[in-house]
Structures are given as C-alpha cells and as structure tokens.
C-alpha cells in the first residue's frame, strides 16, 4: 500500500523555504537536494538521503553531504524519484512546435519514447514527404526538412528540447517506403531492402521496430515477414514493440502471434497498450495476462504497457475495413465515394460500432479543418443527430472532408480490467499519448486526457487512493522497468553515476486534472522536475530550460 508521510518521514531542521542559493565561492556540487524521501526506482523501500549533482550526473547519495552547492533544493518531505520514462508515446514533431513538452514534463516525464504503433516520421518517401510537409505547413506554419531518423534527430537537437527523446522506427513507414501501401507481400528483394532499412535506422539510433497491425499498411504484413524483420532487431539488441493485430475479438490469437515473433526472431518483445476492447471480450483479460506471464517464465523477454483509462484513442478510419484503407489518402476517399463499394464499407463500420456498444461510445477528439471543430468532444451519434443524417453518413462525410485527419476516443474497456493489467508485475506505464500544451499551436482539439494525466493518475488514483500497488512498485513501472527494457543505460534509477533525471512530488497531492470534456489541464502535485541535472519545473512553473538529450540506440 502507498506510504504516508507519517510512516516513513522523520522531522528535520532544514528550513522550508524551498530553494537556498549558495554563495559565489566555487562549490562542490551544482545542485544538492535535501530533506526528501528517496524512492530510487528499483522497487526497494524508501530511504532518506541527500543527493549531490555535478553537471548532468548524480555524484553523491548520502546523508548530510553539506551545503556546498550552487543551488540547494529543499524537497520538503516529498518523494524524490527518477524521472518518469514514458515507454509508449506518439510524440515526435510536436517537440519542434513546442520544445518545452508541457503536457508531459508537468507529469514528471523526463524521457519520451516515440515511433510506436508502426508509425514514425521517418523514413519518408518523396510523396509522403510532400504530403507531410503540406499538412505541417497548413497546421503549424513550419516546414519539415528530414526523411531519415538521423535527419529528424538533428532537427530536434538543433532546436533543443526540454525532455529526453528516443524513438522506434515504424514498420508501416518501412513497408510504405519499400513495398507501398497496398495489401501485397514483399518480394525477396524487397524484404532484403526492408531489413537493410531497419539495420540502417538502428545504426542511426533507432531503438528497434514498432508495428501497428490494426492499421494500413502494417496490417498487410504476414507473420513470417514480421519474424524476418524482427531478426534484424534481435541481432542488434533492440526491441520489437507491437500494437497487435487485434485488441478485441481475436486478441488472444494476436498475443500468440506476438509471442511467436518474439520466440522465432529471438527478439525482445513489448506489447503495446494491453487491453481487451469491447464488452464481449472483457472476460479474456485473465487469460491474456496468463499467456504473457507463462511465456515470460519460460524465458521469453516479453513485457507490456498500459495507460490508466477506460477509453482508447485512434483515428476514425479504424472504423473502416482494412481493405478500404489500402493505398494513399485519395484511394481511401475514392472508395468512400464509390457506390459499388460503400455498402460493404458501411456493413463493416456498423458492425464495429455495435461491438463497442454503439456510436455514442465513439467521441470525436480532433478535426483538422475549422469547419468541423464544432464536433470535437461530441459522439458520432450526437454529431450525426446535429447534422440530421445517419451515423455512418456522418462518418463517411467527415473522413472525406478532413482527408482522413480525424481522431476519436472509443470507450471500450472496463475499470476492473484496467486494475488487473496495471497491477500485473510484467506491465509498465505508458501513456499512448503525445506531448502537447494547454496554450499555443498544440492546444487544439480535445485530446485523450492521457496526454496530460497518465503518470499522476497512476500515482494518485491507483496507488494512493485505491491501493492496488505500493508507491515503490508504481515508480518502478515508470522508471527502471522501461529503462531496463530499452537499454537506457544510466537512467531509470537514482544511483550514483546515473543521469540526474529526477522528479520531486507530493504523494498526498499528486493527481491528474485532465478530463475527457476538458483535457487541456496540467497535472498537479509535481513540485520539481530535473532533466540531466538542470531544474526545469520549479513549483509548477516551467523555467524554459531545454536540457533534454536525444538518446540513440548506439548510446545505450
């Protein structure tokens, strides 16, 4: 159960002014943190000690290390933990628009892992580059100037960022780059090229390969293709992260496929946002967890991640059949306007809506054009009623009008299952969200509240209030577990010699504030966030520091 102050905090005589600034004489440390309770990320019990930081590293962890520092932080009896590592995000170009990464760093996240679900902003074909750039200019008045991961990382480093960042390479991008976007198998030569692209991407710093097997074009890959590609990742000690082929009716079969890839490719497996979607499948969660646990115990390197909400977030095109999503955007839009195909598309779409429980369970979270922003926050059922048309007619029309740039939230999971999954020892915390901000260019739409609240929600709701696991366990799921899984050496633990990525928070106050109705709200209870030795969040204020690093696979 979570620890209260009374259980493990002794009184000290340190003043409670928050910050004590050292004198101008040369000091032993750049920063000293005093008067806090350390939970080091290993899952071990809390302990009291001072932390001395020199440059970007933790230099000393000991009691009473003195006051010779440029800056002394008074933790005021709060928890001192490693910076949180969000193992599953969709952050990438947002760091160009808003390098302060507000929605994440205010949660205590110091490291983002992007490129998940088979999508990364690289490698790009010339056509994808042109379309991507057009959309980027239209939305943000910015150009893109990269096609490879190396060029993308260089762009981020040039602009500087507040948090650390690493990325997978999306299988969907590689398949589009080499094979195209249709439901065809790669030739032997194309498969070799795909393997070469993965190898080159990892040599440039990618953590491995991610798949989005419910999305086009990744969904068109057979298991054998994924095994061959994952062998390259395994040989280079990377990770295969998968949004599995199915997360509802055939979720158990999808887990079997993922485990087979892990076994036959000899690759480390990360199952993304583990869930059993739609009420008819909620009973499957126990068996799903047993499948993963038994495989782990047999020696397979498999873990999973999960966010603490009952709704998922994705694109509205997920409610269209995979065959209709082949090719580029124009191909999809043409099929939606083809009278010979529309009935078949509608049948699939209505069936998926029935399985989730109706169109009222599907809420529009973001539209690209101004004219449709009035529907953000409304269910498909409400929006269709407002337009006085059927739900499917509304879906068809808005996908066409928005050129398939519509995001939705689907209320498909049970609270009981969330607790089972989050508390399982093989499951880490991952937001499946993006670094956005409550103001500026990234304040558009009504994004999933997980963008702002994932980590404080786990600490506040599931640890402190509902006591599903204790605080050291919760912090371990956010720190050393993802660091170990991804090989992020020097991160995830408060340990001498490690990078000084540190969060100081009040365990009695930390909580998410974002809601589905009003998502653009920063979490509370996070007092300080230190990134690579530099104080970035201080008493709920971003100091504007951009001290984050790009973490490349070759660095780990």
C-alpha positions as CSV (number, residue, x, y, z in Angstrom):
1,X,0.0,0.0,0.0
2,X,1.2,3.6,-0.5
3,X,3.3,5.2,2.1
4,X,2.0,8.2,4.1
5,X,4.3,10.8,5.4
6,X,3.8,9.6,9.0
7,X,5.0,6.1,8.1
8,X,8.5,6.9,6.8
9,X,9.3,10.6,7.2
10,X,11.4,11.9,10.2
11,X,11.5,15.5,11.1
12,X,14.5,17.5,10.1
13,X,15.7,21.0,11.0
14,X,16.2,22.2,7.4
15,X,14.3,25.4,6.6
16,X,11.2,25.0,4.4
17,X,11.8,27.9,2.1
18,X,12.1,25.6,-1.0
19,X,15.4,26.9,-2.5
20,X,18.6,28.0,-0.9
21,X,21.0,29.7,-3.2
22,X,24.7,29.1,-2.5
23,X,27.4,31.8,-2.3
24,X,29.7,32.8,-5.1
25,X,32.6,30.7,-3.9
26,X,33.4,27.6,-6.0
27,X,31.0,24.9,-4.7
28,X,31.4,21.1,-4.6
29,X,28.0,20.5,-6.4
30,X,25.9,22.2,-8.9
31,X,22.7,21.1,-7.1
32,X,22.0,19.5,-3.8
33,X,18.6,18.0,-3.0
34,X,17.8,17.8,0.8
35,X,15.0,16.8,3.1
36,X,13.2,14.4,0.9
37,X,12.3,10.7,0.8
38,X,14.1,8.8,-2.0
39,X,12.3,6.0,-3.9
40,X,15.1,5.0,-6.2
41,X,13.1,3.2,-8.9
42,X,14.2,-0.3,-8.1
43,X,11.1,-1.2,-6.2
44,X,13.0,-1.0,-2.9
45,X,11.7,0.7,0.3
46,X,12.0,4.5,0.6
47,X,15.0,6.0,2.4
48,X,16.3,9.4,3.5
49,X,19.4,10.9,2.0
50,X,20.8,14.0,0.3
51,X,21.6,13.9,-3.5
52,X,24.5,15.8,-4.9
53,X,24.5,16.6,-8.6
54,X,27.5,17.6,-10.7
55,X,26.8,18.5,-14.3
56,X,24.2,16.1,-15.7
57,X,25.0,13.2,-13.3
58,X,24.2,12.2,-9.7
59,X,27.5,12.4,-7.9
60,X,26.7,11.5,-4.3
61,X,23.7,9.9,-2.4
62,X,24.3,10.1,1.3
63,X,23.1,11.7,4.5
64,X,24.3,15.2,5.4
65,X,26.5,15.9,2.4
66,X,26.8,19.6,3.4
67,X,25.7,22.7,1.7
68,X,28.4,23.4,-0.9
69,X,26.3,23.8,-4.0
70,X,25.3,26.5,-6.5
71,X,21.7,25.6,-5.7
72,X,20.1,23.7,-2.8
73,X,16.6,22.3,-3.3
74,X,14.5,21.6,-0.2
75,X,12.2,18.7,-1.0
76,X,10.1,19.5,2.0
77,X,9.5,15.9,3.0
78,X,8.2,15.0,-0.5
79,X,9.1,11.9,-2.7
80,X,12.3,12.1,-4.8
81,X,12.1,9.6,-7.7
82,X,13.8,9.0,-11.0
83,X,12.3,11.0,-13.9
84,X,9.4,9.0,-15.4
85,X,10.1,7.2,-18.7
86,X,7.0,7.1,-21.0
87,X,7.7,3.9,-22.9
88,X,4.8,4.3,-25.3
89,X,4.1,7.7,-26.9
90,X,3.3,9.3,-30.2
91,X,5.4,12.3,-29.6
92,X,7.7,13.4,-32.5
93,X,7.2,16.6,-34.5
94,X,5.3,18.2,-31.5
95,X,8.7,18.8,-30.0
96,X,9.5,21.1,-32.9
97,X,6.4,23.1,-32.3
98,X,6.6,23.1,-28.5
99,X,10.0,22.0,-27.3
100,X,9.0,22.5,-23.7
101,X,6.8,19.4,-23.9
102,X,4.3,20.8,-21.3
103,X,1.8,18.1,-21.0
104,X,4.5,15.5,-20.3
105,X,7.1,17.3,-18.2
106,X,4.5,18.6,-15.9
107,X,3.6,14.9,-15.2
108,X,7.2,14.2,-14.2
109,X,8.1,12.6,-17.6
110,X,11.7,13.3,-18.4
111,X,12.1,10.7,-21.3
112,X,9.7,10.1,-24.2
113,X,9.8,7.0,-26.4
114,X,8.2,7.8,-29.8
115,X,7.7,5.9,-33.1
116,X,5.1,3.5,-31.7
117,X,2.2,1.6,-33.4
118,X,4.1,1.2,-36.7
119,X,4.3,4.9,-37.3
120,X,7.4,7.2,-37.1
121,X,8.1,10.5,-39.0
122,X,10.8,8.6,-40.9
123,X,11.8,7.1,-43.3
124,X,9.7,9.1,-45.7
125,X,9.1,8.5,-49.4
126,X,9.2,11.6,-51.6
127,X,5.4,11.6,-51.9
128,X,4.9,11.1,-48.1
129,X,7.5,13.9,-47.5
130,X,5.5,16.3,-49.7
131,X,2.1,15.4,-48.1
132,X,3.6,15.5,-44.6
133,X,5.2,18.9,-45.3
134,X,2.0,20.3,-46.8
135,X,0.0,19.3,-43.7
136,X,2.7,20.6,-41.4
137,X,2.8,24.0,-43.1
138,X,-1.0,24.2,-43.1
139,X,-1.4,23.4,-39.4
140,X,1.8,24.9,-37.9
141,X,3.3,27.2,-40.5
142,X,6.5,25.2,-40.3
143,X,8.5,23.1,-42.8
144,X,9.9,19.6,-42.4
145,X,13.4,19.1,-43.6
146,X,14.1,15.4,-42.9
147,X,13.5,12.0,-44.4
148,X,15.6,9.7,-42.2
149,X,15.8,9.2,-38.4
150,X,19.3,10.8,-38.4
151,X,18.0,14.0,-40.0
152,X,15.0,14.1,-37.7
153,X,17.2,13.7,-34.6
154,X,19.4,16.5,-35.9
155,X,16.4,18.8,-36.3
156,X,15.4,18.2,-32.7
157,X,18.9,18.7,-31.4
158,X,19.2,21.9,-33.4
159,X,16.0,23.3,-31.8
160,X,16.7,21.8,-28.3
161,X,14.0,20.2,-26.2
162,X,13.1,20.0,-22.5
163,X,12.9,16.2,-22.3
164,X,15.0,13.3,-23.4
165,X,13.7,11.6,-26.6
166,X,14.2,8.3,-28.3
167,X,12.2,6.5,-31.0
168,X,11.4,3.3,-32.7
169,X,11.2,3.0,-36.4
170,X,7.6,2.4,-37.7
171,X,7.1,-0.8,-39.7
172,X,4.3,1.0,-41.6
173,X,6.8,3.6,-42.8
174,X,9.3,1.0,-43.9
175,X,6.6,-1.0,-45.7
176,X,5.3,2.1,-47.5
177,X,8.9,3.1,-48.3
178,X,9.8,-0.3,-49.9
179,X,6.6,-2.2,-50.8
180,X,3.9,0.5,-51.0
181,X,0.6,0.9,-49.2
182,X,-1.4,-1.9,-50.8
183,X,-2.1,-5.4,-49.5
184,X,0.7,-7.3,-51.2
185,X,3.6,-9.4,-50.0
186,X,7.1,-8.1,-50.4
187,X,9.3,-9.9,-52.9
188,X,12.5,-11.4,-51.6
189,X,14.5,-8.4,-52.8
190,X,12.0,-6.0,-51.1
191,X,12.3,-8.0,-47.9
192,X,16.1,-7.7,-48.0
193,X,15.7,-3.9,-48.6
194,X,13.3,-3.6,-45.6
195,X,15.8,-5.4,-43.4
196,X,18.5,-3.1,-44.6
197,X,16.4,0.0,-43.8
198,X,15.8,-1.4,-40.3
199,X,19.5,-2.1,-39.8
200,X,20.5,1.4,-41.0
201,X,17.8,3.0,-38.9
202,X,19.1,1.3,-35.8
203,X,22.7,2.3,-36.7
204,X,21.4,5.9,-36.8
205,X,19.9,5.5,-33.3
206,X,16.5,3.8,-33.5
207,X,15.6,1.6,-30.5
208,X,14.1,-1.1,-32.8
209,X,10.9,-1.8,-34.8
210,X,7.3,-1.0,-33.9
211,X,4.2,-2.4,-35.7
212,X,0.7,-1.2,-36.0
213,X,-1.0,-4.3,-37.2
214,X,-4.5,-2.9,-37.0
215,X,-3.5,-0.1,-39.4
216,X,-2.7,0.2,-43.0
217,X,-0.2,-0.6,-44.4
218,X,1.3,-2.6,-41.5
219,X,-1.7,-4.8,-41.2
220,X,-0.9,-6.3,-44.6
221,X,2.2,-8.0,-43.3
222,X,2.1,-11.7,-42.7
223,X,3.7,-13.1,-39.5
224,X,6.6,-14.5,-41.5
225,X,7.5,-11.1,-42.7
226,X,7.5,-9.7,-39.2
227,X,9.7,-12.5,-38.0
228,X,12.3,-11.9,-40.7
229,X,12.3,-8.1,-39.9
230,X,12.5,-8.7,-36.2
231,X,15.5,-10.9,-36.5
232,X,17.5,-7.8,-37.5
233,X,16.2,-6.0,-34.4
234,X,17.2,-9.0,-32.2
235,X,20.7,-9.2,-33.7
236,X,21.2,-5.6,-32.8
237,X,19.8,-6.0,-29.3
238,X,16.8,-3.8,-30.0
239,X,13.1,-4.2,-29.1
240,X,10.1,-5.2,-31.1
241,X,7.1,-3.1,-29.9
242,X,3.8,-4.1,-31.3
243,X,0.3,-2.7,-31.5
244,X,-1.0,-6.2,-32.1
245,X,-3.2,-7.4,-35.0
246,X,-6.3,-7.3,-32.8
247,X,-7.2,-6.0,-29.4
248,X,-10.8,-7.3,-29.1
249,X,-12.5,-10.3,-30.7
250,X,-9.2,-12.1,-31.6
251,X,-6.9,-10.6,-29.0
252,X,-5.7,-13.9,-27.7
253,X,-4.7,-15.0,-31.2
254,X,-2.9,-11.7,-31.6
255,X,-0.9,-12.3,-28.4
256,X,0.0,-15.8,-29.7
257,X,1.3,-14.2,-32.9
258,X,3.4,-11.6,-31.0
259,X,4.9,-14.3,-28.8
260,X,5.7,-16.4,-31.9
261,X,7.6,-13.5,-33.4
262,X,9.5,-13.0,-30.1
263,X,10.4,-16.7,-30.0
264,X,11.4,-17.3,-33.6
265,X,13.1,-13.9,-34.1
266,X,14.9,-14.1,-30.8
267,X,13.9,-10.5,-30.1
268,X,12.8,-8.6,-27.0
269,X,9.0,-8.0,-27.2
270,X,7.0,-5.1,-25.9
271,X,3.2,-5.5,-26.2
272,X,1.7,-2.0,-26.5
273,X,-1.3,-0.7,-24.5
274,X,-2.5,-4.2,-23.5
275,X,-6.3,-4.4,-23.5
276,X,-9.4,-6.4,-24.2
277,X,-11.7,-4.0,-26.1
278,X,-15.5,-4.2,-26.2
279,X,-17.7,-5.7,-23.5
280,X,-17.9,-9.2,-25.2
281,X,-14.1,-9.6,-24.6
282,X,-13.6,-8.2,-21.1
283,X,-13.5,-11.7,-19.7
284,X,-10.4,-12.5,-21.7
285,X,-8.0,-10.4,-19.7
286,X,-7.1,-13.0,-17.1
287,X,-6.1,-15.5,-19.8
288,X,-4.2,-12.8,-21.7
289,X,-2.1,-12.0,-18.6
290,X,-1.5,-15.7,-18.0
291,X,-0.3,-16.1,-21.6
292,X,2.2,-13.4,-21.2
293,X,3.3,-14.5,-17.7
294,X,3.8,-18.1,-18.7
295,X,5.9,-17.1,-21.7
296,X,8.0,-14.8,-19.6
297,X,8.6,-17.6,-17.1
298,X,9.6,-19.9,-19.9
299,X,12.4,-17.4,-20.8
300,X,10.8,-15.2,-23.4
301,X,11.8,-11.5,-23.0
302,X,8.2,-10.1,-23.0
303,X,6.7,-7.2,-21.2
304,X,3.6,-4.9,-21.8
305,X,2.5,-1.4,-21.1
306,X,-0.8,0.2,-20.3
307,X,-2.5,3.6,-19.7
308,X,-4.9,4.1,-16.8
309,X,-8.1,5.0,-18.7
310,X,-11.1,3.0,-20.0
311,X,-11.1,4.6,-23.4
312,X,-8.6,4.3,-26.3
313,X,-7.7,6.9,-28.8
314,X,-7.1,6.4,-32.6
315,X,-8.1,7.6,-36.0
316,X,-11.7,7.4,-37.2
317,X,-10.5,5.3,-40.2
318,X,-10.1,2.4,-37.7
319,X,-13.9,2.1,-38.2
320,X,-13.4,1.4,-41.9
321,X,-12.3,-2.0,-43.2
322,X,-8.6,-2.7,-43.8
323,X,-9.1,-3.4,-47.5
324,X,-10.7,0.1,-47.9
325,X,-7.6,1.7,-46.3
326,X,-5.2,0.4,-48.9
327,X,-3.1,2.9,-50.8
328,X,-2.8,6.6,-50.2
329,X,-5.4,9.0,-48.8
330,X,-7.0,9.6,-52.2
331,X,-7.5,5.9,-52.7
332,X,-9.4,5.7,-49.4
333,X,-11.6,8.7,-50.2
334,X,-12.4,7.4,-53.7
335,X,-13.7,4.2,-52.2
336,X,-15.9,6.1,-49.8
337,X,-17.4,7.8,-52.8
338,X,-17.8,4.6,-54.9
339,X,-21.4,3.4,-54.9
340,X,-20.3,-0.1,-55.7
341,X,-18.2,-0.4,-52.5
342,X,-19.9,1.8,-50.0
343,X,-22.5,-0.8,-48.8
344,X,-19.7,-3.2,-47.9
345,X,-17.8,-0.5,-46.1
346,X,-20.9,0.5,-44.2
347,X,-21.6,-3.1,-43.1
348,X,-18.1,-3.3,-41.5
349,X,-18.4,0.1,-39.9
350,X,-21.8,-0.5,-38.3
351,X,-20.6,-3.9,-37.1
352,X,-17.6,-2.4,-35.3
353,X,-19.9,0.3,-33.8
354,X,-22.2,-2.4,-32.4
355,X,-19.3,-4.3,-30.9
356,X,-18.2,-1.2,-28.9
357,X,-21.7,-0.6,-27.7
358,X,-23.0,2.0,-30.2
359,X,-21.9,5.2,-31.9
360,X,-22.4,7.1,-28.6
361,X,-19.3,5.3,-27.4
362,X,-17.2,6.9,-30.1
363,X,-16.2,10.6,-29.5
364,X,-14.6,13.0,-31.9
365,X,-11.4,14.4,-30.3
366,X,-9.7,16.3,-33.1
367,X,-10.5,17.6,-36.6
368,X,-8.1,19.3,-39.0
369,X,-10.4,21.9,-40.6
370,X,-12.0,24.8,-38.8
371,X,-15.5,24.0,-40.1
372,X,-15.6,20.6,-38.3
373,X,-14.1,21.7,-35.0
374,X,-17.7,22.2,-33.7
375,X,-17.9,18.4,-33.4
376,X,-14.9,18.0,-31.2
377,X,-16.0,16.5,-27.9
378,X,-19.2,15.1,-29.3
379,X,-20.0,11.5,-30.0
380,X,-20.7,10.3,-33.5
381,X,-24.3,9.8,-32.5
382,X,-24.6,13.4,-31.3
383,X,-22.8,14.8,-34.3
384,X,-25.0,12.9,-36.8
385,X,-28.1,14.0,-35.0
386,X,-27.0,17.6,-35.2
387,X,-26.5,17.2,-38.9
388,X,-29.7,15.2,-39.3
389,X,-28.1,12.3,-41.1
390,X,-27.2,8.7,-40.2
391,X,-24.1,7.9,-38.1
392,X,-22.4,6.2,-41.0
393,X,-23.2,9.0,-43.4
394,X,-21.6,11.4,-40.9
395,X,-18.5,9.1,-40.6
396,X,-18.2,8.9,-44.4
397,X,-18.6,12.6,-44.9
398,X,-16.2,13.8,-42.2
399,X,-13.5,11.4,-43.3
400,X,-13.8,12.8,-46.8
401,X,-13.9,16.4,-45.7
402,X,-11.0,16.0,-43.4
403,X,-8.9,13.9,-45.8
404,X,-8.8,11.2,-43.1
405,X,-7.4,13.6,-40.4
406,X,-9.9,12.8,-37.7
407,X,-9.1,11.5,-34.3
408,X,-11.5,9.7,-32.0
409,X,-11.8,8.3,-28.5
410,X,-13.5,5.0,-28.0
411,X,-15.0,3.9,-24.7
412,X,-14.3,0.2,-24.9
413,X,-12.6,-1.1,-21.7
414,X,-13.7,-1.9,-18.2
415,X,-12.3,-0.3,-15.0
416,X,-11.8,-3.7,-13.4
417,X,-9.6,-4.9,-16.2
418,X,-7.5,-1.7,-16.0
419,X,-6.7,-2.5,-12.4
420,X,-5.8,-6.1,-13.2
421,X,-3.5,-5.0,-16.1
422,X,-1.8,-2.1,-14.3
423,X,-1.0,-4.1,-11.2
424,X,0.5,-7.0,-13.1
425,X,4.3,-7.2,-12.4
426,X,5.1,-7.5,-16.2
427,X,3.2,-4.3,-17.1
428,X,4.7,-0.9,-17.3
429,X,3.0,2.5,-17.5
430,X,2.8,4.1,-21.0
431,X,0.6,7.0,-21.9
432,X,0.0,6.2,-25.6
433,X,-0.2,10.0,-25.7
434,X,1.6,12.9,-27.2
435,X,3.4,16.0,-25.8
436,X,1.0,18.9,-26.3
437,X,0.3,22.1,-24.4
438,X,-2.7,23.9,-22.9
439,X,-2.0,27.0,-25.0
440,X,-0.4,27.8,-28.3
441,X,-0.4,25.8,-31.5
442,X,-0.8,22.4,-29.8
443,X,-3.8,23.3,-27.7
444,X,-6.2,22.3,-30.5
445,X,-9.0,19.7,-30.2
446,X,-10.0,17.6,-27.2
447,X,-7.2,15.0,-26.9
448,X,-7.4,12.0,-24.7
449,X,-6.7,13.0,-21.1
450,X,-3.8,10.5,-21.0
451,X,-1.7,13.1,-22.8
452,X,-1.7,15.2,-19.6
453,X,-2.5,12.8,-16.8
454,X,-1.2,9.3,-17.1
455,X,1.5,9.2,-14.5
456,X,-0.1,11.4,-11.8
457,X,-3.3,9.4,-12.3
458,X,-1.5,6.1,-11.6
459,X,0.3,7.6,-8.5
460,X,-2.8,9.4,-7.2
461,X,-5.8,7.2,-8.1
462,X,-4.4,3.6,-8.3
463,X,-1.6,3.8,-5.7
464,X,-2.6,6.4,-3.1
465,X,-6.4,6.2,-3.2
466,X,-7.2,2.7,-4.4
467,X,-4.1,1.0,-3.1
468,X,-3.7,-1.5,-6.0
469,X,0.1,-1.5,-5.6
470,X,2.5,0.4,-3.4
471,X,4.4,3.5,-4.3
472,X,7.8,1.9,-4.9
473,X,6.2,-0.6,-7.3
474,X,4.3,2.2,-9.1
475,X,7.5,4.2,-9.6
476,X,9.4,1.1,-10.7
477,X,6.8,0.6,-13.5
478,X,7.6,4.2,-14.7
479,X,11.4,4.2,-14.3
480,X,13.7,1.2,-14.1
481,X,11.5,-1.2,-15.9
482,X,11.3,0.8,-19.1
483,X,14.9,1.8,-18.8
484,X,16.0,-1.9,-18.5
485,X,13.7,-3.0,-21.3
486,X,15.0,-0.4,-23.7
487,X,18.6,-0.5,-22.6
488,X,18.6,3.2,-21.5
489,X,21.9,3.0,-19.5
490,X,22.2,5.5,-16.8
491,X,18.5,6.2,-16.5
492,X,15.6,4.9,-14.5
493,X,17.3,4.7,-11.2
494,X,18.5,7.2,-8.6
495,X,22.0,5.9,-8.4
496,X,25.5,7.3,-8.2
497,X,26.8,8.0,-11.7
498,X,23.4,8.0,-13.4
499,X,21.9,10.9,-15.2
500,X,20.3,13.4,-12.9
501,X,16.7,12.9,-14.2
502,X,14.7,13.5,-11.1
503,X,11.1,14.2,-10.0
504,X,10.1,15.6,-6.7
505,X,6.4,15.2,-5.9
506,X,3.9,15.3,-3.0
507,X,2.4,11.8,-2.7
508,X,-0.6,13.2,-1.0
509,X,-1.5,15.7,-3.7
510,X,-0.3,14.2,-7.0
511,X,-3.2,13.7,-9.4
512,X,-4.4,14.2,-12.9
513,X,-6.7,17.1,-13.7
514,X,-7.4,16.4,-17.4
515,X,-10.8,15.1,-18.3
516,X,-12.5,13.9,-21.5
517,X,-14.6,17.1,-21.5
518,X,-11.7,19.4,-20.6
519,X,-8.4,17.7,-21.4
520,X,-6.0,20.6,-21.6
521,X,-5.2,20.7,-17.9
522,X,-1.8,20.1,-16.4
523,X,-1.4,17.6,-13.6
524,X,-0.8,18.8,-10.0
525,X,1.4,17.7,-7.2
526,X,4.7,17.6,-9.2
527,X,6.9,20.2,-7.4
528,X,10.3,19.8,-9.3
529,X,11.5,18.1,-12.4
530,X,15.2,17.9,-13.1
531,X,16.4,16.9,-16.6
532,X,20.1,16.0,-17.0
533,X,21.0,18.0,-13.9
534,X,19.1,21.1,-14.7
535,X,15.9,22.2,-12.9
536,X,13.2,22.5,-15.5
537,X,10.0,22.5,-13.4
538,X,10.0,24.5,-10.2
539,X,6.9,24.8,-8.0
540,X,4.6,24.2,-11.0
541,X,6.4,26.6,-13.3
542,X,8.4,25.7,-16.4
543,X,11.7,27.6,-16.3
544,X,12.2,27.4,-20.1
545,X,15.2,25.2,-19.8
546,X,15.8,22.9,-22.8
547,X,18.3,20.4,-21.4
548,X,16.9,17.2,-22.9
549,X,19.0,14.8,-25.0
550,X,18.4,12.6,-28.0
551,X,19.0,9.0,-26.8
552,X,20.3,6.9,-29.6
553,X,20.4,3.1,-29.5
554,X,24.2,3.2,-30.0
555,X,24.5,5.3,-26.8
556,X,22.8,2.6,-24.7
